[in-house]
Amino acid sequence: MTTSPVSKTAPALSPDNDRLNFPQMIAIPALERRDYAMQTWLFSGVFWMVVAASIGVIEAVKLFYPEFLQGIPALAYGRLRPVHVNIGIFGFMSMGYLGAAFYMVPRLTQTALYSETLGVLTAWAWNLNLTGGVLAILMGFSKGKEYEEMPFPFDMMVGLLEIAIAGNIFSTITVRKEPRLYVSLWYILLAIIPFPIYYTLGNVMKFRGIEDAIVNWFYSHNLFGLWLTTLGLATLYYIVPKQLNKPLYSHAISFLGFWTLAAFYPWNGGHHVIWGPVPMWVMSASVTASIAMLIPTISTMVNFGGTAWGTQGVMKRDISYRFSIFAYLSYVGTSLWGSGLAIMDLNAKLHFTSTTIAHVHLGFVGFGLAGLAAFVYFYLERSLKLGYSRTLAEWHFWLTTIGVVGYVVSMGWLGWLEGSDWAAGGSVQGVLELRYWYNVARAGSGGLLLIGQLILVWNIWKTMTSPPSDGKGLDDLKLVSLNEGVSR
């Protein structure tokens, strides 16, 4: 049997805890403060989010004004683009959602984090390694393959640090005091356990020709689906019942979604090489798996929809919950869109157009950024019980919403026009001329997103430096009873 999110206070770390001695052997007293590791990871993710958004705006401007920052090799589009992508994946989303995981695991297991010290040290090592990796790319040292650009040794350090992170989280779950596993823990385990396998395949193993392309997309698609998506869903499954103070609609449906995602998502990457010189069985398998992803998508849609039904009042007054709903809708939209793009006839028309860019950013920004923002506001208000500025949060929400919608609509519609023009035999030059004002809209939408995230950072800073309120944080209270864990 599973439970709704447990919200008791995690016990303090002490030698009397029933655990291995290793944490005490490496413990640094100054780092053994409760939630120190999760704060380091979470706020590092917020920092990298702003950096990624800033670089994205510069890139977008270069698409319609190529002379912008011209003459600086490190700021050439061909170097900024992989830096933007790597920071988005390994900085913003990985660090932010690992911060959420370091928060959720102790509370769902009723056990202190196995080692706060290890959590903090791995966070700073991850930050330093990512900084070194992106500087190397800016200086021209790139492996030249998508999502694998970081050169040695920075690429391998990511894998080694993830193993240390996984060990810390897995060890906490192993010595847990709460015997039942809530669905968020299952998603976190799915994120951390297989990561070294596909990451090593993508970054260490040497392949040539079309085999290299197939393996690259196996790696990169699992990076999105089994790493980032699972951490994001784990976060939403944790905070939404707490935001509503009601149990999850159905734990049975949540596990249907979990196991079908685990079964089908690993084989989705092949739909990126449809119509390429690959065996037909690779294309057929990836298309089948992509269509089968409708099962976990609809399961999640029904589960969150059922939980959120009739909660319009909460949405109006709770900005954290509003961001959660925005992230949920973006996840459903991205997933349905991805399954549709795997249909071979549609893929032939749209795969190499701006539609793919719109699809990716709906997932990255609509789902990833909104979900992380939801967790940040949740943490400030429910756990720290700090009163952030409602006005700034409203500006943040609406600038983010308008930015995401503007970006996705402009790039999505441009992609449709591009695909239609190419299918009709139109010239490349004509399409390039068509792109100009859509790229202006893209840069404008990105600018709104950047301003919104700067407002978030300012709101966090002002909130965290304000005098704390008296009393416990709301997340330290028993908001959802264990006996209420299964609604249906």
C-alpha positions in Angstrom: 0.0 0.0 0.0 1.2 3.5 -0.7 0.5 6.7 1.1 -0.1 10.4 0.3 2.9 12.7 1.0 4.0 12.3 4.6 4.6 15.7 6.2 6.0 15.1 9.6 9.3 16.6 10.5 12.3 14.5 9.5 14.3 13.5 12.6 17.5 15.3 13.3 20.8 13.6 12.4 22.4 11.9 15.4 24.7 9.0 16.2 21.7 7.3 17.8 19.9 6.9 14.4 19.7 3.4 13.1 22.0 3.9 10.1 25.5 3.0 8.9 28.5 4.9 10.4 29.7 6.2 7.0 27.7 9.5 7.2 29.3 10.3 10.6 32.7 9.5 9.2 32.5 12.2 6.5 30.2 14.6 8.3 31.4 18.2 8.5 29.5 19.9 11.3 29.0 23.2 9.5 27.3 21.3 6.6 25.1 19.1 8.7 22.3 21.6 9.0 18.8 20.3 8.1 17.9 21.0 4.5 21.3 22.6 3.7 21.9 20.2 0.8 18.5 20.8 -0.7 18.8 24.5 -0.4 22.2 24.4 -2.1 20.8 22.3 -5.0 17.6 24.2 -5.3 18.9 27.7 -5.4 21.8 26.7 -7.6 19.1 25.5 -10.0 17.4 28.9 -9.8 20.7 30.6 -10.6 21.4 28.5 -13.6 17.8 29.0 -14.8 18.5 32.8 -15.1 21.8 32.1 -16.8 20.2 29.8 -19.3 17.4 32.3 -20.0 19.9 35.1 -20.5 21.9 33.1 -23.0 18.7 32.0 -24.8 17.7 35.7 -25.3 21.1 36.5 -26.8 20.7 33.5 -29.2 17.2 34.5 -30.2 18.4 38.1 -31.0 21.2 36.7 -33.2 18.7 34.8 -35.3 17.2 38.0 -36.7 20.2 40.4 -36.0 23.3 38.3 -36.7 25.6 41.3 -36.1 24.7 41.3 -32.4 27.8 40.7 -30.3 29.6 39.8 -33.5 33.4 39.4 -33.5 33.6 37.6 -30.1 34.3 33.9 -30.8 33.0 32.8 -27.4 29.7 34.4 -28.1 29.2 32.9 -31.6 25.8 31.2 -32.0 27.5 27.9 -32.5 29.0 28.0 -29.1 26.2 29.7 -27.2 23.6 27.2 -28.3 25.3 24.1 -26.7 26.1 26.1 -23.6 22.4 27.1 -23.3 21.3 23.5 -23.7 23.8 22.1 -21.3 23.0 24.7 -18.6 19.3 24.1 -19.1 19.7 20.3 -18.6 22.5 20.0 -16.1 22.2 23.3 -14.4 18.6 24.6 -14.2 16.5 21.5 -14.3 18.9 18.9 -12.8 20.0 21.0 -9.9 16.6 22.5 -9.2 14.7 19.2 -9.2 17.5 17.4 -7.3 17.0 20.1 -4.7 13.3 19.1 -4.6 14.3 15.5 -4.3 16.6 16.2 -1.4 13.6 17.9 0.2 11.0 15.2 -0.5 13.0 12.0 0.4 13.6 12.7 4.1 10.0 13.7 4.6 8.5 10.7 2.7 10.8 8.3 4.4 10.6 9.9 7.9 14.4 9.6 8.0 17.1 12.3 8.0 19.1 12.5 4.8 21.8 9.9 4.8 24.5 12.6 4.6 23.8 16.3 4.4 27.6 16.8 4.0 27.8 14.6 0.9 24.7 16.4 -0.5 26.3 19.8 -0.1 29.7 18.7 -1.4 28.2 17.1 -4.5 26.2 20.2 -5.2 29.2 22.5 -5.2 31.3 19.9 -7.1 28.4 19.8 -9.7 28.4 23.6 -9.9 32.2 23.8 -10.4 32.2 21.0 -13.0 29.3 22.6 -15.0 31.1 25.9 -14.9 34.3 24.3 -16.2 32.3 22.4 -18.9 30.5 25.4 -20.3 33.7 27.5 -20.3 35.4 24.8 -22.2 32.6 24.8 -24.8 32.8 28.6 -25.1 36.6 28.3 -25.8 35.9 25.9 -28.6 36.5 22.5 -26.8 33.4 20.6 -27.7 32.8 16.9 -28.6 30.4 18.2 -31.3 27.5 15.9 -30.6 24.2 17.1 -29.4 23.7 16.9 -25.6 27.3 15.4 -25.4 29.2 18.6 -26.0 31.0 18.8 -22.7 34.6 17.6 -23.2 36.6 15.2 -20.9 36.9 15.3 -17.9 33.8 17.4 -17.3 31.5 14.9 -19.0 32.7 12.0 -16.8 32.5 14.0 -13.7 28.7 14.4 -14.2 28.3 10.6 -14.2 30.5 10.1 -11.2 28.8 12.8 -9.2 25.4 11.4 -10.1 26.4 8.1 -8.7 27.3 9.8 -5.4 24.0 11.6 -5.4 22.1 8.4 -6.1 24.0 6.6 -3.3 23.0 9.4 -0.9 19.3 9.3 -1.8 19.1 5.5 -2.2 20.8 5.0 1.2 18.2 7.3 2.8 15.4 5.3 1.3 17.0 2.0 2.4 17.1 2.9 6.1 13.7 4.7 6.0 11.4 4.6 9.0 8.2 4.8 6.9 7.7 1.4 5.4 5.4 2.5 2.5 6.7 4.2 -0.6 4.7 7.1 -2.0 4.7 7.4 -5.8 7.1 10.3 -5.7 9.8 8.0 -4.3 9.3 5.6 -7.2 9.8 8.4 -9.7 13.0 9.6 -7.9 14.4 6.0 -7.9 13.6 5.8 -11.7 15.5 9.0 -12.2 18.7 8.1 -10.2 19.2 4.4 -10.9 19.4 4.0 -14.7 21.2 7.4 -15.3 24.8 6.0 -15.2 23.9 3.4 -17.8 22.6 5.6 -20.6 24.8 8.5 -19.7 27.9 6.3 -20.1 26.5 4.9 -23.4 26.1 8.4 -24.7 29.4 10.0 -23.4 32.0 7.2 -23.2 31.2 4.4 -25.7 32.4 5.1 -29.2 30.1 4.4 -32.2 30.2 5.4 -35.8 27.8 6.4 -38.5 24.1 5.7 -38.0 24.8 3.6 -34.9 26.2 6.7 -33.3 23.0 8.6 -34.1 20.8 5.8 -32.7 22.7 5.6 -29.5 22.9 9.4 -29.1 19.1 9.7 -29.3 18.7 6.7 -26.9 20.9 8.6 -24.4 19.5 12.1 -25.0 15.8 11.1 -25.0 16.3 9.2 -21.7 18.0 12.3 -20.3 14.8 14.1 -20.8 12.3 11.4 -20.0 13.9 9.2 -17.4 15.9 12.0 -15.6 14.2 15.4 -15.9 10.6 14.3 -16.5 10.6 11.8 -13.6 12.1 14.3 -11.2 9.5 16.9 -12.3 6.6 14.5 -11.9 7.8 13.4 -8.5 7.7 17.0 -7.4 4.2 17.6 -8.7 3.0 14.4 -7.1 4.4 15.6 -3.8 3.3 19.2 -3.6 -0.2 19.1 -5.3 -1.9 17.1 -2.6 -0.4 19.3 0.0 -1.4 22.5 -1.8 -5.0 21.2 -1.9 -4.9 19.5 1.5 -6.5 16.4 0.0 -5.3 13.0 -1.0 -4.2 12.1 -4.5 -7.2 11.1 -6.7 -5.9 7.5 -7.4 -2.7 5.8 -6.4 -3.5 2.9 -8.7 -3.6 5.3 -11.6 -0.3 6.9 -10.5 1.4 3.5 -10.6 -0.1 2.7 -14.0 1.4 5.9 -15.2 4.8 5.1 -13.6 5.2 1.6 -14.9 4.1 2.4 -18.4 6.4 5.4 -18.6 9.3 3.2 -17.3 8.4 0.6 -19.9 7.9 2.7 -23.0 9.9 5.9 -22.6 13.4 4.3 -23.0 12.6 3.4 -26.6 11.3 6.7 -27.8 14.6 8.2 -29.0 14.5 6.4 -32.3 11.7 8.6 -33.6 14.3 11.4 -34.1 15.9 9.3 -36.9 12.7 8.4 -38.7 13.2 8.5 -42.5 17.0 8.2 -41.9 19.2 5.4 -43.0 18.2 3.2 -40.0 16.6 -0.3 -40.0 12.8 -0.2 -40.3 12.4 -2.1 -37.0 14.2 0.7 -35.2 11.7 3.2 -36.6 8.7 0.9 -36.0 9.7 0.2 -32.4 10.2 3.9 -31.6 6.9 4.9 -33.2 5.1 2.2 -31.3 6.7 3.2 -28.0 5.9 6.8 -28.7 2.3 6.1 -29.3 2.2 3.9 -26.3 3.3 6.9 -24.2 -0.3 8.0 -24.5 -1.0 5.6 -21.6 1.2 7.3 -18.9 0.2 10.7 -20.3 -3.5 10.1 -20.0 -3.0 8.4 -16.7 -1.3 11.5 -15.3 -3.9 13.7 -16.9 -6.7 11.8 -15.2 -5.0 11.6 -11.9 -4.0 15.3 -11.6 -7.3 16.3 -13.2 -9.2 14.3 -10.7 -7.2 15.7 -7.8 -7.6 19.3 -9.0 -11.3 19.1 -9.8 -13.2 21.8 -8.2 -10.2 23.7 -6.9 -10.6 27.0 -8.8 -10.7 28.9 -5.6 -7.3 27.6 -4.5 -5.9 28.4 -7.9 -6.9 32.1 -7.5 -5.3 32.6 -4.1 -2.3 30.2 -4.3 0.3 31.1 -6.9 2.4 28.0 -6.1 -0.6 25.8 -7.0 -1.3 27.9 -10.1 2.3 27.2 -11.3 1.7 23.5 -10.6 -1.4 23.5 -12.8 0.5 25.3 -15.5 3.3 22.7 -15.3 0.8 19.8 -15.4 -1.0 21.2 -18.5 2.4 21.8 -20.2 3.5 18.2 -19.4 0.3 16.8 -20.9 0.6 19.1 -23.9 4.2 18.3 -24.5 3.6 14.5 -24.2 0.6 14.5 -26.6 2.6 16.6 -29.0 5.6 14.3 -28.8 3.4 11.2 -29.5 1.9 13.0 -32.5 5.2 14.0 -34.0 6.2 10.3 -33.9 3.6 9.6 -36.6 5.7 9.0 -39.7 3.8 11.2 -42.2 3.6 14.1 -39.7 7.2 13.6 -38.8 8.3 13.9 -42.4 6.6 17.3 -42.6 7.5 18.9 -39.2 10.6 17.2 -37.8 13.1 19.6 -39.2 11.1 22.8 -38.6 10.6 25.2 -35.7 7.8 23.0 -34.5 10.4 20.9 -32.7 11.8 24.0 -31.0 8.3 24.9 -29.8 7.7 21.3 -28.5 11.0 21.2 -26.6 10.5 24.6 -25.0 6.9 23.8 -23.9 8.5 20.9 -22.0 11.5 22.7 -20.7 9.9 26.0 -19.8 6.2 25.2 -19.5 6.7 22.0 -17.5 10.2 22.4 -16.1 10.4 26.0 -15.2 6.8 26.3 -13.9 7.1 23.1 -11.8 10.3 24.4 -10.2 8.7 27.8 -9.5 5.7 26.0 -7.9 8.1 24.1 -5.6 10.1 27.2 -4.7 7.0 29.1 -3.6 5.7 26.0 -1.9 9.0 25.7 0.0 9.1 29.3 1.1 5.5 29.4 2.3 4.8 25.9 3.5 8.1 24.8 4.9 9.9 28.0 5.9 6.6 29.8 6.5 8.0 33.0 4.9 5.7 35.5 3.3 6.9 36.2 -0.2 5.6 39.2 -2.1 2.3 38.4 -3.7 2.6 41.2 -6.2 6.0 40.1 -7.4 4.8 36.5 -7.6 1.8 37.6 -9.7 4.2 39.5 -12.1 6.4 36.4 -12.2 3.5 34.1 -13.1 2.0 36.2 -15.8 5.3 37.1 -17.5 6.2 33.4 -17.5 2.8 32.4 -18.9 2.8 35.1 -21.6 6.4 34.2 -22.4 5.7 30.5 -22.7 2.5 30.9 -24.8 4.2 33.5 -27.0 7.2 31.4 -27.6 5.4 28.2 -28.3 2.7 29.7 -30.5 5.2 31.7 -32.6 7.6 28.8 -33.1 4.8 26.2 -33.5 3.0 28.2 -36.2 6.3 29.1 -37.9 7.1 25.4 -38.0 3.8 24.5 -39.6 4.4 27.2 -42.3 7.9 25.9 -42.9 6.8 22.3 -43.3 3.9 23.3 -45.6 6.2 25.4 -47.7 8.9 22.7 -48.1 6.2 20.1 -48.8 4.9 22.3 -51.6 8.5 22.7 -53.1 9.2 26.2 -51.7 12.7 27.6 -51.7 14.9 27.8 -48.6 15.4 31.5 -49.2 11.6 32.0 -49.0 11.4 30.2 -45.7 14.4 32.3 -44.3 12.6 35.5 -45.1 9.4 34.1 -43.5 11.3 33.5 -40.3 12.3 37.1 -39.5 9.3 38.4 -37.6 8.6 35.1 -35.9 12.2 35.2 -34.6 11.6 38.7 -33.3 8.5 37.3 -31.5 10.7 34.5 -30.1 13.2 36.9 -28.7 10.5 39.1 -27.2 8.8 36.1 -25.5 12.2 35.0 -24.2 12.8 38.5 -22.8 9.5 38.3 -20.9 10.6 34.9 -19.5 13.9 36.3 -18.4 12.3 39.3 -16.7 9.9 37.0 -14.9 12.7 34.8 -13.6 14.7 37.9 -12.4 11.6 38.9 -10.5 11.5 35.4 -8.9 15.2 35.7 -7.8 14.5 39.1 -6.3 11.4 37.8 -4.5 13.4 34.9 -3.1 16.2 37.1 -2.0 13.9 39.6 -0.2 11.9 36.7 1.4 14.9 34.8 2.6 16.6 37.9 4.1 13.4 39.0 5.9 13.0 38.1 9.6 11.3 34.6 9.9 7.8 34.2 11.2 7.2 32.3 14.5 5.9 28.8 14.4 6.4 25.7 12.3 6.4 25.6 8.6 3.2 24.2 7.2 5.0 21.3 5.6 6.1 20.2 9.1 2.4 19.6 10.0 0.4 16.5 9.2 -1.6 18.0 6.4 -2.6 14.7 4.8 -3.2 11.7 7.0 -1.6 8.3 6.2 -5.1 6.8 6.6 -6.3 9.1 3.8 -3.6 8.0 1.5 -5.8 6.2 -1.0 -8.8 8.1 -2.4 -9.7 5.5 -5.0 
